[in-house]
């Protein structure tokens, strides 16, 4: 993890070069909202996990994940 910048309003711009499960937390919160509000049944979290696990198996692949944190929340 590398903090690549901050702003006056307590935003941190962070670059990850390895994947951590906490990076799925915004998707998980969205899925919970959809379930609570009887939205649709498409599970973005399931598909995102499968996608990441699939690309991690490809030899030689690398990736960067850019996130924004505000008050320690993604």
PQR file with spaces between the fields and no chain letter, atoms N, CA, C, O and H, PARSE charges and radii, in Angstrom:
ATOM       1  N    UNK     1       0.845   -1.170    0.000 -0.4000 1.5000
ATOM       2  CA   UNK     1       0.000    0.000    0.000 -0.0000 2.0000
ATOM       3  C    UNK     1       0.889    1.231    0.000  0.5500 1.7000
ATOM       4  O    UNK     1       1.892    1.295    0.710 -0.5500 1.4000
ATOM       5  N    UNK     2       0.506    2.193   -0.801 -0.4000 1.5000
ATOM       6  CA   UNK     2       1.257    3.438   -0.892 -0.0000 2.0000
ATOM       7  C    UNK     2       0.260    4.589   -0.971  0.5500 1.7000
ATOM       8  O    UNK     2      -0.579    4.631   -1.871 -0.5500 1.4000
ATOM       9  H    UNK     2      -0.309    2.142   -1.378  0.4000 1.0000
ATOM      10  N    UNK     3       0.353    5.515   -0.033 -0.4000 1.5000
ATOM      11  CA   UNK     3      -0.506    6.697   -0.087 -0.0000 2.0000
ATOM      12  C    UNK     3       0.065    7.626   -1.140  0.5500 1.7000
ATOM      13  O    UNK     3       1.211    8.064   -1.036 -0.5500 1.4000
ATOM      14  H    UNK     3       1.035    5.481    0.699  0.4000 1.0000
ATOM      15  N    UNK     4      -0.734    7.926   -2.154 -0.4000 1.5000
ATOM      16  CA   UNK     4      -0.233    8.728   -3.271 -0.0000 2.0000
ATOM      17  C    UNK     4      -0.711   10.171   -3.227  0.5500 1.7000
ATOM      18  O    UNK     4      -0.395   10.953   -4.124 -0.5500 1.4000
ATOM      19  H    UNK     4      -1.664    7.570   -2.238  0.4000 1.0000
ATOM      20  N    UNK     5      -1.462   10.530   -2.206 -0.4000 1.5000
ATOM      21  CA   UNK     5      -1.881   11.918   -2.074 -0.0000 2.0000
ATOM      22  C    UNK     5      -2.979   12.068   -1.044  0.5500 1.7000
ATOM      23  O    UNK     5      -3.685   11.113   -0.720 -0.5500 1.4000
ATOM      24  H    UNK     5      -1.718    9.895   -1.478  0.4000 1.0000
ATOM      25  N    UNK     6      -3.111   13.268   -0.541 -0.4000 1.5000
ATOM      26  CA   UNK     6      -4.192   13.586    0.380 -0.0000 2.0000
ATOM      27  C    UNK     6      -4.781   14.926   -0.022  0.5500 1.7000
ATOM      28  O    UNK     6      -4.164   15.711   -0.742 -0.5500 1.4000
ATOM      29  H    UNK     6      -2.538   14.044   -0.804  0.4000 1.0000
ATOM      30  N    UNK     7      -5.964   15.160    0.453 -0.4000 1.5000
ATOM      31  CA   UNK     7      -6.638   16.429    0.198 -0.0000 2.0000
ATOM      32  C    UNK     7      -7.010   17.050    1.544  0.5500 1.7000
ATOM      33  O    UNK     7      -6.993   16.374    2.572 -0.5500 1.4000
ATOM      34  H    UNK     7      -6.465   14.522    1.038  0.4000 1.0000
ATOM      35  N    UNK     8      -7.341   18.327    1.531 -0.4000 1.5000
ATOM      36  CA   UNK     8      -7.698   19.038    2.764 -0.0000 2.0000
ATOM      37  C    UNK     8      -8.911   18.439    3.454  0.5500 1.7000
ATOM      38  O    UNK     8      -9.037   18.559    4.672 -0.5500 1.4000
ATOM      39  H    UNK     8      -7.354   18.877    0.696  0.4000 1.0000
ATOM      40  N    UNK     9      -9.801   17.803    2.718 -0.4000 1.5000
ATOM      41  CA   UNK     9     -11.027   17.258    3.305 -0.0000 2.0000
ATOM      42  C    UNK     9     -10.859   15.829    3.811  0.5500 1.7000
ATOM      43  O    UNK     9     -11.827   15.070    3.855 -0.5500 1.4000
ATOM      44  H    UNK     9      -9.699   17.706    1.728  0.4000 1.0000
ATOM      45  N    UNK    10      -9.646   15.461    4.190 -0.4000 1.5000
ATOM      46  CA   UNK    10      -9.338   14.165    4.799 -0.0000 2.0000
ATOM      47  C    UNK    10      -9.510   12.983    3.848  0.5500 1.7000
ATOM      48  O    UNK    10      -9.779   11.869    4.299 -0.5500 1.4000
ATOM      49  H    UNK    10      -8.860   16.078    4.154  0.4000 1.0000
ATOM      50  N    UNK    11      -9.361   13.199    2.563 -0.4000 1.5000
ATOM      51  CA   UNK    11      -9.372   12.091    1.602 -0.0000 2.0000
ATOM      52  C    UNK    11      -7.947   11.616    1.387  0.5500 1.7000
ATOM      53  O    UNK    11      -7.026   12.421    1.250 -0.5500 1.4000
ATOM      54  H    UNK    11      -9.143   14.103    2.196  0.4000 1.0000
ATOM      55  N    UNK    12      -7.774   10.301    1.358 -0.4000 1.5000
ATOM      56  CA   UNK    12      -6.472    9.718    1.039 -0.0000 2.0000
ATOM      57  C    UNK    12      -6.609    8.938   -0.257  0.5500 1.7000
ATOM      58  O    UNK    12      -7.543    8.153   -0.417 -0.5500 1.4000
ATOM      59  H    UNK    12      -8.522    9.647    1.469  0.4000 1.0000
ATOM      60  N    UNK    13      -5.700    9.147   -1.164 -0.4000 1.5000
ATOM      61  CA   UNK    13      -5.655    8.400   -2.412 -0.0000 2.0000
ATOM      62  C    UNK    13      -4.563    7.354   -2.260  0.5500 1.7000
ATOM      63  O    UNK    13      -3.393    7.692   -2.077 -0.5500 1.4000
ATOM      64  H    UNK    13      -4.941    9.785   -1.034  0.4000 1.0000
ATOM      65  N    UNK    14      -4.944    6.082   -2.336 -0.4000 1.5000
ATOM      66  CA   UNK    14      -4.040    4.983   -1.992 -0.0000 2.0000
ATOM      67  C    UNK    14      -3.914    4.020   -3.161  0.5500 1.7000
ATOM      68  O    UNK    14      -4.888    3.733   -3.858 -0.5500 1.4000
ATOM      69  H    UNK    14      -5.894    5.807   -2.485  0.4000 1.0000
ATOM      70  N    UNK    15      -2.708    3.529   -3.364 -0.4000 1.5000
ATOM      71  CA   UNK    15      -2.405    2.558   -4.414 -0.0000 2.0000
ATOM      72  C    UNK    15      -2.015    1.238   -3.756  0.5500 1.7000
ATOM      73  O    UNK    15      -1.109    1.195   -2.923 -0.5500 1.4000
ATOM      74  H    UNK    15      -1.917    3.761   -2.798  0.4000 1.0000
ATOM      75  N    UNK    16      -2.703    0.163   -4.133 -0.4000 1.5000
ATOM      76  CA   UNK    16      -2.371   -1.184   -3.647 -0.0000 2.0000
ATOM      77  C    UNK    16      -1.804   -1.985   -4.816  0.5500 1.7000
ATOM      78  O    UNK    16      -2.307   -1.909   -5.937 -0.5500 1.4000
ATOM      79  H    UNK    16      -3.439    0.198   -4.809  0.4000 1.0000
ATOM      80  N    UNK    17      -0.765   -2.743   -4.545 -0.4000 1.5000
ATOM      81  CA   UNK    17      -0.212   -3.633   -5.573 -0.0000 2.0000
ATOM      82  C    UNK    17      -0.493   -5.100   -5.264  0.5500 1.7000
ATOM      83  O    UNK    17      -0.088   -5.984   -6.019 -0.5500 1.4000
ATOM      84  H    UNK    17      -0.355   -2.805   -3.635  0.4000 1.0000
ATOM      85  N    UNK    18      -1.168   -5.354   -4.180 -0.4000 1.5000
ATOM      86  CA   UNK    18      -1.639   -6.706   -3.877 -0.0000 2.0000
ATOM      87  C    UNK    18      -3.072   -6.578   -3.374  0.5500 1.7000
ATOM      88  O    UNK    18      -3.485   -5.532   -2.872 -0.5500 1.4000
ATOM      89  H    UNK    18      -1.496   -4.636   -3.566  0.4000 1.0000
ATOM      90  N    UNK    19      -3.812   -7.661   -3.521 -0.4000 1.5000
ATOM      91  CA   UNK    19      -5.219   -7.591   -3.172 -0.0000 2.0000
ATOM      92  C    UNK    19      -5.451   -8.009   -1.738  0.5500 1.7000
ATOM      93  O    UNK    19      -4.858   -8.974   -1.257 -0.5500 1.4000
ATOM      94  H    UNK    19      -3.477   -8.511   -3.928  0.4000 1.0000
ATOM      95  N    UNK    20      -6.326   -7.271   -1.049 -0.4000 1.5000
ATOM      96  CA   UNK    20      -6.735   -7.591    0.317 -0.0000 2.0000
ATOM      97  C    UNK    20      -8.252   -7.643    0.352  0.5500 1.7000
ATOM      98  O    UNK    20      -8.919   -6.875   -0.342 -0.5500 1.4000
ATOM      99  H    UNK    20      -6.808   -6.487   -1.439  0.4000 1.0000
ATOM     100  N    UNK    21      -8.794   -8.533    1.148 -0.4000 1.5000
ATOM     101  CA   UNK    21     -10.247   -8.711    1.174 -0.0000 2.0000
ATOM     102  C    UNK    21     -10.986   -7.443    1.611  0.5500 1.7000
ATOM     103  O    UNK    21     -12.135   -7.244    1.218 -0.5500 1.4000
ATOM     104  H    UNK    21      -8.252   -9.156    1.712  0.4000 1.0000
ATOM     105  N    UNK    22     -10.352   -6.580    2.416 -0.4000 1.5000
ATOM     106  CA   UNK    22     -11.038   -5.362    2.856 -0.0000 2.0000
ATOM     107  C    UNK    22     -11.393   -4.455    1.673  0.5500 1.7000
ATOM     108  O    UNK    22     -12.266   -3.595    1.791 -0.5500 1.4000
ATOM     109  H    UNK    22      -9.419   -6.742    2.735  0.4000 1.0000
ATOM     110  N    UNK    23     -10.729   -4.643    0.553 -0.4000 1.5000
ATOM     111  CA   UNK    23     -11.024   -3.827   -0.621 -0.0000 2.0000
ATOM     112  C    UNK    23     -12.393   -4.147   -1.207  0.5500 1.7000
ATOM     113  O    UNK    23     -12.917   -3.377   -2.012 -0.5500 1.4000
ATOM     114  H    UNK    23     -10.020   -5.342    0.458  0.4000 1.0000
ATOM     115  N    UNK    24     -12.978   -5.282   -0.810 -0.4000 1.5000
ATOM     116  CA   UNK    24     -14.330   -5.636   -1.250 -0.0000 2.0000
ATOM     117  C    UNK    24     -15.415   -4.990   -0.377  0.5500 1.7000
ATOM     118  O    UNK    24     -16.598   -5.098   -0.701 -0.5500 1.4000
ATOM     119  H    UNK    24     -12.552   -5.908   -0.157  0.4000 1.0000
ATOM     120  N    UNK    25     -15.042   -4.327    0.715 -0.4000 1.5000
ATOM     121  CA   UNK    25     -16.049   -3.819    1.657 -0.0000 2.0000
ATOM     122  C    UNK    25     -17.056   -2.848    1.027  0.5500 1.7000
ATOM     123  O    UNK    25     -18.234   -2.926    1.377 -0.5500 1.4000
ATOM     124  H    UNK    25     -14.081   -4.240    0.978  0.4000 1.0000
ATOM     125  N    UNK    26     -16.672   -1.942    0.125 -0.4000 1.5000
ATOM     126  CA   UNK    26     -17.712   -1.091   -0.483 -0.0000 2.0000
ATOM     127  C    UNK    26     -18.736   -1.896   -1.288  0.5500 1.7000
ATOM     128  O    UNK    26     -19.923   -1.571   -1.293 -0.5500 1.4000
ATOM     129  H    UNK    26     -15.715   -1.879   -0.160  0.4000 1.0000
ATOM     130  N    UNK    27     -18.272   -2.939   -1.962 -0.4000 1.5000
ATOM     131  CA   UNK    27     -19.190   -3.774   -2.737 -0.0000 2.0000
ATOM     132  C    UNK    27     -20.127   -4.512   -1.778  0.5500 1.7000
ATOM     133  O    UNK    27     -21.324   -4.631   -2.040 -0.5500 1.4000
ATOM     134  H    UNK    27     -17.307   -3.203   -1.958  0.4000 1.0000
ATOM     135  N    UNK    28     -19.576   -5.006   -0.669 -0.4000 1.5000
ATOM     136  CA   UNK    28     -20.395   -5.697    0.325 -0.0000 2.0000
ATOM     137  C    UNK    28     -21.463   -4.794    0.917  0.5500 1.7000
ATOM     138  O    UNK    28     -22.600   -5.224    1.112 -0.5500 1.4000
ATOM     139  H    UNK    28     -18.604   -4.909   -0.456  0.4000 1.0000
ATOM     140  N    UNK    29     -21.109   -3.542    1.206 -0.4000 1.5000
ATOM     141  CA   UNK    29     -22.111   -2.597    1.722 -0.0000 2.0000
ATOM     142  C    UNK    29     -23.208   -2.359    0.689  0.5500 1.7000
ATOM     143  O    UNK    29     -24.383   -2.261    1.044 -0.5500 1.4000
ATOM     144  H    UNK    29     -20.186   -3.192    1.047  0.4000 1.0000
ATOM     145  N    UNK    30     -22.835   -2.265   -0.581 -0.4000 1.5000
ATOM     146  CA   UNK    30     -23.818   -2.069   -1.634 -0.0000 2.0000
ATOM     147  C    UNK    30     -24.763   -3.269   -1.734  0.5500 1.7000
ATOM     148  O    UNK    30     -25.973   -3.097   -1.877 -0.5500 1.4000
ATOM     149  H    UNK    30     -21.881   -2.344   -0.869  0.4000 1.0000
ATOM     150  N    UNK    31     -24.215   -4.474   -1.660 -0.4000 1.5000
ATOM     151  CA   UNK    31     -25.040   -5.688   -1.713 -0.0000 2.0000
ATOM     152  C    UNK    31     -26.021   -5.698   -0.537  0.5500 1.7000
ATOM     153  O    UNK    31     -27.196   -6.017   -0.715 -0.5500 1.4000
ATOM     154  H    UNK    31     -23.231   -4.613   -1.544  0.4000 1.0000
ATOM     155  N    UNK    32     -25.547   -5.351    0.659 -0.4000 1.5000
ATOM     156  CA   UNK    32     -26.449   -5.307    1.819 -0.0000 2.0000
ATOM     157  C    UNK    32     -27.570   -4.299    1.611  0.5500 1.7000
ATOM     158  O    UNK    32     -28.719   -4.573    1.956 -0.5500 1.4000
ATOM     159  H    UNK    32     -24.592   -5.092    0.804  0.4000 1.0000
ATOM     160  N    UNK    33     -27.250   -3.137    1.053 -0.4000 1.5000
ATOM     161  CA   UNK    33     -28.276   -2.138    0.777 -0.0000 2.0000
ATOM     162  C    UNK    33     -29.317   -2.696   -0.191  0.5500 1.7000
ATOM     163  O    UNK    33     -30.519   -2.526    0.011 -0.5500 1.4000
ATOM     164  H    UNK    33     -26.317   -2.914    0.773  0.4000 1.0000
ATOM     165  N    UNK    34     -28.838   -3.369   -1.253 -0.4000 1.5000
ATOM     166  CA   UNK    34     -29.766   -3.926   -2.236 -0.0000 2.0000
ATOM     167  C    UNK    34     -30.694   -4.956   -1.599  0.5500 1.7000
ATOM     168  O    UNK    34     -31.888   -4.979   -1.897 -0.5500 1.4000
ATOM     169  H    UNK    34     -27.861   -3.506   -1.417  0.4000 1.0000
ATOM     170  N    UNK    35     -30.155   -5.811   -0.722 -0.4000 1.5000
ATOM     171  CA   UNK    35     -30.980   -6.816   -0.062 -0.0000 2.0000
ATOM     172  C    UNK    35     -32.009   -6.177    0.864  0.5500 1.7000
ATOM     173  O    UNK    35     -33.166   -6.595    0.898 -0.5500 1.4000
ATOM     174  H    UNK    35     -29.184   -5.792   -0.480  0.4000 1.0000
ATOM     175  N    UNK    36     -31.586   -5.166    1.613 -0.4000 1.5000
ATOM     176  CA   UNK    36     -32.490   -4.494    2.537 -0.0000 2.0000
ATOM     177  C    UNK    36     -33.586   -3.727    1.806  0.5500 1.7000
ATOM     178  O    UNK    36     -34.672   -3.538    2.354 -0.5500 1.4000
ATOM     179  H    UNK    36     -30.646   -4.826    1.586  0.4000 1.0000
ATOM     180  N    UNK    37     -33.325   -3.289    0.593 -0.4000 1.5000
ATOM     181  CA   UNK    37     -34.277   -2.469   -0.154 -0.0000 2.0000
ATOM     182  C    UNK    37     -34.953   -3.215   -1.299  0.5500 1.7000
ATOM     183  O    UNK    37     -35.564   -2.612   -2.181 -0.5500 1.4000
ATOM     184  H    UNK    37     -32.442   -3.443    0.147  0.4000 1.0000
ATOM     185  N    UNK    38     -34.828   -4.550   -1.265 -0.4000 1.5000
ATOM     186  CA   UNK    38     -35.476   -5.381   -2.285 -0.0000 2.0000
ATOM     187  C    UNK    38     -35.160   -4.894   -3.703  0.5500 1.7000
ATOM     188  O    UNK    38     -36.047   -4.773   -4.548 -0.5500 1.4000
ATOM     189  H    UNK    38     -34.332   -5.040   -0.548  0.4000 1.0000
ATOM     190  N    UNK    39     -33.898   -4.624   -3.933 -0.4000 1.5000
ATOM     191  CA   UNK    39     -33.444   -4.144   -5.241 -0.0000 2.0000
ATOM     192  C    UNK    39     -33.347   -5.338   -6.171  0.5500 1.7000
ATOM     193  O    UNK    39     -34.304   -6.105   -6.269 -0.5500 1.4000
ATOM     194  H    UNK    39     -33.178   -4.722   -3.246  0.4000 1.0000
ATOM     195  N    UNK    40     -32.245   -5.523   -6.848 -0.4000 1.5000
ATOM     196  CA   UNK    40     -32.111   -6.688   -7.730 -0.0000 2.0000
ATOM     197  C    UNK    40     -31.330   -7.791   -7.025  0.5500 1.7000
ATOM     198  O    UNK    40     -30.838   -7.596   -5.914 -0.5500 1.4000
ATOM     199  H    UNK    40     -31.467   -4.900   -6.769  0.4000 1.0000
ATOM     200  N    UNK    41     -31.218   -8.936   -7.667 -0.4000 1.5000
ATOM     201  CA   UNK    41     -30.541  -10.064   -7.035 -0.0000 2.0000
ATOM     202  C    UNK    41     -29.164  -10.344   -7.638  0.5500 1.7000
ATOM     203  O    UNK    41     -28.590  -11.406   -7.396 -0.5500 1.4000
ATOM     204  H    UNK    41     -31.618   -9.094   -8.569  0.4000 1.0000
ATOM     205  N    UNK    42     -28.628   -9.402   -8.421 -0.4000 1.5000
ATOM     206  CA   UNK    42     -27.294   -9.598   -8.990 -0.0000 2.0000
ATOM     207  C    UNK    42     -26.263   -9.353   -7.893  0.5500 1.7000
ATOM     208  O    UNK    42     -26.249   -8.294   -7.267 -0.5500 1.4000
ATOM     209  H    UNK    42     -29.094   -8.540   -8.618  0.4000 1.0000
ATOM     210  N    UNK    43     -25.409  -10.333   -7.669 -0.4000 1.5000
ATOM     211  CA   UNK    43     -24.438  -10.260   -6.584 -0.0000 2.0000
ATOM     212  C    UNK    43     -23.068   -9.841   -7.122  0.5500 1.7000
ATOM     213  O    UNK    43     -22.267  -10.681   -7.533 -0.5500 1.4000
ATOM     214  H    UNK    43     -25.421  -11.194   -8.178  0.4000 1.0000
ATOM     215  N    UNK    44     -22.816   -8.547   -7.115 -0.4000 1.5000
ATOM     216  CA   UNK    44     -21.548   -8.015   -7.604 -0.0000 2.0000
ATOM     217  C    UNK    44     -20.354   -8.541   -6.813  0.5500 1.7000
ATOM     218  O    UNK    44     -19.272   -8.734   -7.367 -0.5500 1.4000
ATOM     219  H    UNK    44     -23.466   -7.865   -6.782  0.4000 1.0000
ATOM     220  N    UNK    45     -20.555   -8.771   -5.517 -0.4000 1.5000
ATOM     221  CA   UNK    45     -19.468   -9.257   -4.674 -0.0000 2.0000
ATOM     222  C    UNK    45     -19.003  -10.638   -5.124  0.5500 1.7000
ATOM     223  O    UNK    45     -17.802  -10.883   -5.232 -0.5500 1.4000
ATOM     224  H    UNK    45     -21.434   -8.613   -5.067  0.4000 1.0000
ATOM     225  N    UNK    46     -19.932  -11.526   -5.383 -0.4000 1.5000
ATOM     226  CA   UNK    46     -19.600  -12.874   -5.856 -0.0000 2.0000
ATOM     227  C    UNK    46     -18.790  -12.807   -7.155  0.5500 1.7000
ATOM     228  O    UNK    46     -17.768  -13.480   -7.289 -0.5500 1.4000
ATOM     229  H    UNK    46     -20.908  -11.327   -5.295  0.4000 1.0000
ATOM     230  N    UNK    47     -19.243  -12.005   -8.096 -0.4000 1.5000
ATOM     231  CA   UNK    47     -18.568  -11.912   -9.390 -0.0000 2.0000
ATOM     232  C    UNK    47     -17.206  -11.222   -9.269  0.5500 1.7000
ATOM     233  O    UNK    47     -16.261  -11.599   -9.962 -0.5500 1.4000
ATOM     234  H    UNK    47     -20.073  -11.458   -7.988  0.4000 1.0000
ATOM     235  N    UNK    48     -17.099  -10.225   -8.404 -0.4000 1.5000
ATOM     236  CA   UNK    48     -15.812   -9.548   -8.208 -0.0000 2.0000
ATOM     237  C    UNK    48     -14.787  -10.489   -7.592  0.5500 1.7000
ATOM     238  O    UNK    48     -13.631  -10.511   -8.015 -0.5500 1.4000
ATOM     239  H    UNK    48     -17.866   -9.919   -7.842  0.4000 1.0000
ATOM     240  N    UNK    49     -15.204  -11.268   -6.594 -0.4000 1.5000
ATOM     241  CA   UNK    49     -14.284  -12.226   -5.968 -0.0000 2.0000
ATOM     242  C    UNK    49     -13.810  -13.253   -6.991  0.5500 1.7000
ATOM     243  O    UNK    49     -12.617  -13.549   -7.062 -0.5500 1.4000
ATOM     244  H    UNK    49     -16.143  -11.250   -6.251  0.4000 1.0000
ATOM     245  N    UNK    50     -14.731  -13.799   -7.783 -0.4000 1.5000
ATOM     246  CA   UNK    50     -14.347  -14.778   -8.804 -0.0000 2.0000
ATOM     247  C    UNK    50     -13.393  -14.174   -9.832  0.5500 1.7000
ATOM     248  O    UNK    50     -12.447  -14.831  -10.268 -0.5500 1.4000
ATOM     249  H    UNK    50     -15.700  -13.559   -7.725  0.4000 1.0000
ATOM     250  N    UNK    51     -13.641  -12.931  -10.216 -0.4000 1.5000
ATOM     251  CA   UNK    51     -12.774  -12.265  -11.194 -0.0000 2.0000
ATOM     252  C    UNK    51     -11.357  -12.104  -10.644  0.5500 1.7000
ATOM     253  O    UNK    51     -10.385  -12.447  -11.318 -0.5500 1.4000
ATOM     254  H    UNK    51     -14.410  -12.397   -9.862  0.4000 1.0000
ATOM     255  N    UNK    52     -11.241  -11.584   -9.425 -0.4000 1.5000
ATOM     256  CA   UNK    52      -9.916  -11.379   -8.817 -0.0000 2.0000
ATOM     257  C    UNK    52      -9.199  -12.716   -8.642  0.5500 1.7000
ATOM     258  O    UNK    52      -8.016  -12.830   -8.965 -0.5500 1.4000
ATOM     259  H    UNK    52     -12.030  -11.305   -8.878  0.4000 1.0000
ATOM     260  N    UNK    53      -9.901  -13.723   -8.136 -0.4000 1.5000
ATOM     261  CA   UNK    53      -9.273  -15.036   -7.952 -0.0000 2.0000
ATOM     262  C    UNK    53      -8.800  -15.604   -9.291  0.5500 1.7000
ATOM     263  O    UNK    53      -7.751  -16.246   -9.350 -0.5500 1.4000
ATOM     264  H    UNK    53     -10.861  -13.630   -7.874  0.4000 1.0000
ATOM     265  N    UNK    54      -9.553  -15.379  -10.356 -0.4000 1.5000
ATOM     266  CA   UNK    54      -9.167  -15.861  -11.675 -0.0000 2.0000
ATOM     267  C    UNK    54      -7.909  -15.193  -12.207  0.5500 1.7000
ATOM     268  O    UNK    54      -7.030  -15.864  -12.747 -0.5500 1.4000
ATOM     269  H    UNK    54     -10.406  -14.858  -10.308  0.4000 1.0000
ATOM     270  N    UNK    55      -7.819  -13.880  -12.059 -0.4000 1.5000
ATOM     271  CA   UNK    55      -6.630  -13.214  -12.607 -0.0000 2.0000
ATOM     272  C    UNK    55      -5.404  -13.440  -11.745  0.5500 1.7000
ATOM     273  O    UNK    55      -4.281  -13.347  -12.240 -0.5500 1.4000
ATOM     274  H    UNK    55      -8.533  -13.335  -11.621  0.4000 1.0000
ATOM     275  N    UNK    56      -5.594  -13.740  -10.450 -0.4000 1.5000
ATOM     276  CA   UNK    56      -4.442  -14.034   -9.602 -0.0000 2.0000
ATOM     277  C    UNK    56      -3.740  -15.320  -10.038  0.5500 1.7000
ATOM     278  O    UNK    56      -2.558  -15.506   -9.751 -0.5500 1.4000
ATOM     279  H    UNK    56      -6.506  -13.816  -10.047  0.4000 1.0000
ATOM     280  N    UNK    57      -4.449  -16.192  -10.718 -0.4000 1.5000
ATOM     281  CA   UNK    57      -3.864  -17.478  -11.164 -0.0000 2.0000
ATOM     282  C    UNK    57      -3.043  -17.352  -12.444  0.5500 1.7000
ATOM     283  O    UNK    57      -2.327  -18.286  -12.804 -0.5500 1.4000
ATOM     284  H    UNK    57      -5.409  -16.040  -10.951  0.4000 1.0000
ATOM     285  N    UNK    58      -3.129  -16.236  -13.127 -0.4000 1.5000
ATOM     286  CA   UNK    58      -2.413  -16.051  -14.393 -0.0000 2.0000
ATOM     287  C    UNK    58      -0.967  -15.664  -14.094  0.5500 1.7000
ATOM     288  O    UNK    58      -0.705  -14.636  -13.471 -0.5500 1.4000
ATOM     289  H    UNK    58      -3.710  -15.477  -12.835  0.4000 1.0000
ATOM     290  N    UNK    59      -0.052  -16.484  -14.535 -0.4000 1.5000
ATOM     291  CA   UNK    59       1.357  -16.241  -14.267 -0.0000 2.0000
ATOM     292  C    UNK    59       1.818  -14.934  -14.920  0.5500 1.7000
ATOM     293  O    UNK    59       1.505  -14.648  -16.076 -0.5500 1.4000
ATOM     294  H    UNK    59      -0.265  -17.319  -15.041  0.4000 1.0000
ATOM     295  N    UNK    60       2.558  -14.167  -14.156 -0.4000 1.5000
ATOM     296  CA   UNK    60       3.134  -12.940  -14.674 -0.0000 2.0000
ATOM     297  C    UNK    60       2.217  -11.734  -14.644  0.5500 1.7000
ATOM     298  O    UNK    60       2.640  -10.631  -14.991 -0.5500 1.4000
ATOM     299  H    UNK    60       2.813  -14.399  -13.218  0.4000 1.0000
ATOM     300  N    UNK    61       0.969  -11.917  -14.236 -0.4000 1.5000
ATOM     301  CA   UNK    61       0.058  -10.767  -14.220 -0.0000 2.0000
ATOM     302  C    UNK    61       0.315   -9.926  -12.964  0.5500 1.7000
ATOM     303  O    UNK    61       0.646  -10.456  -11.904 -0.5500 1.4000
ATOM     304  H    UNK    61       0.624  -12.813  -13.954  0.4000 1.0000
ATOM     305  N    UNK    62       0.162   -8.647  -13.102 -0.4000 1.5000
ATOM     306  CA   UNK    62       0.247   -7.733  -11.968 -0.0000 2.0000
ATOM     307  C    UNK    62      -0.860   -6.702  -12.126  0.5500 1.7000
ATOM     308  O    UNK    62      -1.379   -6.489  -13.222 -0.5500 1.4000
ATOM     309  H    UNK    62      -0.107   -8.217  -13.964  0.4000 1.0000
ATOM     310  N    UNK    63      -1.202   -6.086  -11.052 -0.4000 1.5000
ATOM     311  CA   UNK    63      -2.258   -5.083  -11.117 -0.0000 2.0000
ATOM     312  C    UNK    63      -2.040   -4.052  -10.027  0.5500 1.7000
ATOM     313  O    UNK    63      -1.323   -4.286   -9.054 -0.5500 1.4000
ATOM     314  H    UNK    63      -0.780   -6.259  -10.161  0.4000 1.0000
ATOM     315  N    UNK    64      -2.673   -2.914  -10.214 -0.4000 1.5000
ATOM     316  CA   UNK    64      -2.679   -1.855   -9.220 -0.0000 2.0000
ATOM     317  C    UNK    64      -4.138   -1.521   -8.926  0.5500 1.7000
ATOM     318  O    UNK    64      -4.961   -1.425   -9.837 -0.5500 1.4000
ATOM     319  H    UNK    64      -3.255   -2.725  -11.004  0.4000 1.0000
ATOM     320  N    UNK    65      -4.439   -1.350   -7.670 -0.4000 1.5000
ATOM     321  CA   UNK    65      -5.794   -1.033   -7.254 -0.0000 2.0000
ATOM     322  C    UNK    65      -5.749    0.347   -6.612  0.5500 1.7000
ATOM     323  O    UNK    65      -5.045    0.564   -5.626 -0.5500 1.4000
ATOM     324  H    UNK    65      -3.771   -1.429   -6.930  0.4000 1.0000
ATOM     325  N    UNK    66      -6.501    1.261   -7.175 -0.4000 1.5000
ATOM     326  CA   UNK    66      -6.551    2.624   -6.677 -0.0000 2.0000
ATOM     327  C    UNK    66      -7.827    2.794   -5.860  0.5500 1.7000
ATOM     328  O    UNK    66      -8.923    2.476   -6.321 -0.5500 1.4000
ATOM     329  H    UNK    66      -7.073    1.084   -7.976  0.4000 1.0000
ATOM     330  N    UNK    67      -7.668    3.301   -4.639 -0.4000 1.5000
ATOM     331  CA   UNK    67      -8.834    3.530   -3.791 -0.0000 2.0000
ATOM     332  C    UNK    67      -8.780    4.935   -3.200  0.5500 1.7000
ATOM     333  O    UNK    67      -7.742    5.597   -3.207 -0.5500 1.4000
ATOM     334  H    UNK    67      -6.778    3.560   -4.264  0.4000 1.0000
ATOM     335  N    UNK    68      -9.918    5.362   -2.693 -0.4000 1.5000
ATOM     336  CA   UNK    68      -9.999    6.613   -1.942 -0.0000 2.0000
ATOM     337  C    UNK    68     -10.539    6.253   -0.565  0.5500 1.7000
ATOM     338  O    UNK    68     -11.521    5.521   -0.440 -0.5500 1.4000
ATOM     339  H    UNK    68     -10.761    4.825   -2.687  0.4000 1.0000
ATOM     340  N    UNK    69      -9.892    6.771    0.451 -0.4000 1.5000
ATOM     341  CA   UNK    69     -10.307    6.560    1.835 -0.0000 2.0000
ATOM     342  C    UNK    69     -10.697    7.895    2.434  0.5500 1.7000
ATOM     343  O    UNK    69     -10.005    8.896    2.250 -0.5500 1.4000
ATOM     344  H    UNK    69      -9.095    7.366    0.349  0.4000 1.0000
ATOM     345  N    UNK    70     -11.808    7.904    3.153 -0.4000 1.5000
ATOM     346  CA   UNK    70     -12.204    9.092    3.894 -0.0000 2.0000
ATOM     347  C    UNK    70     -12.491    8.662    5.319  0.5500 1.7000
ATOM     348  O    UNK    70     -13.349    7.814    5.566 -0.5500 1.4000
ATOM     349  H    UNK    70     -12.369    7.090    3.303  0.4000 1.0000
ATOM     350  N    UNK    71     -11.774    9.249    6.242 -0.4000 1.5000
ATOM     351  CA   UNK    71     -11.919    8.904    7.672 -0.0000 2.0000
ATOM     352  C    UNK    71     -11.789    7.402    7.857  0.5500 1.7000
ATOM     353  O    UNK    71     -12.579    6.790    8.576 -0.5500 1.4000
ATOM     354  H    UNK    71     -11.077    9.938    6.041  0.4000 1.0000
ATOM     355  N    UNK    72     -10.792    6.804    7.208 -0.4000 1.5000
ATOM     356  CA   UNK    72     -10.453    5.387    7.293 -0.0000 2.0000
ATOM     357  C    UNK    72     -11.521    4.457    6.734  0.5500 1.7000
ATOM     358  O    UNK    72     -11.517    3.266    7.043 -0.5500 1.4000
ATOM     359  H    UNK    72     -10.150    7.301    6.623  0.4000 1.0000
ATOM     360  N    UNK    73     -12.433    4.974    5.920 -0.4000 1.5000
ATOM     361  CA   UNK    73     -13.469    4.161    5.296 -0.0000 2.0000
ATOM     362  C    UNK    73     -13.299    4.229    3.779  0.5500 1.7000
ATOM     363  O    UNK    73     -13.161    5.313    3.214 -0.5500 1.4000
ATOM     364  H    UNK    73     -12.436    5.942    5.669  0.4000 1.0000
ATOM     365  N    UNK    74     -13.309    3.057    3.118 -0.4000 1.5000
ATOM     366  CA   UNK    74     -13.145    3.024    1.669 -0.0000 2.0000
ATOM     367  C    UNK    74     -14.339    3.628    0.981  0.5500 1.7000
ATOM     368  O    UNK    74     -14.378    3.687   -0.248 -0.5500 1.4000
ATOM     369  H    UNK    74     -13.422    2.176    3.577  0.4000 1.0000
